Amino acid sequence: MVTTSKSPKAVALVAYASAKRTLPAYRHLKSPKKFTQHQLVACLVLKEFFRTDYRGIMEILEDSSDLKKILELDEVPHYTTLQKAARRFTDKKTIDRLLRSTLALATTSKVMKKSVALSAIDSTGLESHHTSTYFVRRRARGMKEYEDTHYTRFPKVGIVMDCASFLVLAGTPSWGPSPDIIHFKKALTDASQKIRINRITADAGYDAEHAHVFAREVLHIKSIIPNRVGRPTRKLPSGKYRRQMALHFDKKRYGQRWMVETLNSILKKRLGSFLRARTYRSQMREIMLRLFTFNVLLLRY
């Protein structure tokens, strides 16, 4: 069974080490050099660990001499410093590098192998202060008239994970409601750029011939996705790979797909399902920081 760290000192050590493997100490030669990028990243991870805001983690660090010693802090960063740092460190390029550093630490410490034998992809929804609503005018089922349908948007993220170690390989944040398959190509591409993946498994929400073609022929990853169950028919799917799924479905390996649902559950229980950010961009950044933090919780240094 997967276990996550409950020790803030252990979390601080791993976050600090991960940032050191990835980022230079200072962003610019003429930077104030008051805090290193490594220290700020670790502070942001601790913010997620304690499930608090920028002011909250500032006060926690003030009261914790042990954490300040681990992070080599002579003084605690102001909450506005941490807020600005979060914007810099959670852009796609930087957060991908930070996620890659956790995978490098995992392979070095033999938590995971150098290639992923089986991965899984799924999406999960999150909560936020701000909910965006919109209306869609559509034809009612079985009727000629149109109806105004009300939808509520919510933040969600598509996650690719290693089934052996439970480490997050990639995440694609967005707003729902939306079909899961829309983030399949992007999430799988991001994951494959970090580490070699042999197989990917997904539920029927990702069933499409183009998904199989992209995974197998473009990324050279074997895909295991069950065909959707529609009206009873003996006719086989017309697509090459969907036909293979119908004739020779790998039930044993597909049976491990549940691990990504377990990951989603643990992620929400340990770090919360609630986002504090209000704007779309800030919510997307917060989601990615949370995924990086989750990987940190799985590692030891």
Secondary structure, 3 states (H helix, E strand, C coil): CCCCCCCHHHHHHHHHHHHHHHCCCCCCCCCCCCCCHHHHHHHHHHHHHCCCCHHHHHHHHHHCHHHHHHCCCCCCCCHHHHHHHHHHHCCHHHHHHHHHHHHHHHHHCCCCCCEECCEEEEEEECEECCCEEEEEEEECCCCCCEEEEEEEEEEEEEEEEECCCCCEEEEEEEEECCCHHHHHHHHHHHHHHHCEECEEECCHHHCCHHHHHHHHHHCCCEEECCCCCCCCCCCCCCCHHHHHHHHCCCHHHHHHHHHHHHHHHHHHHHHCCEECCCCHHHHHHHHHHHHHHHHHHHCCC
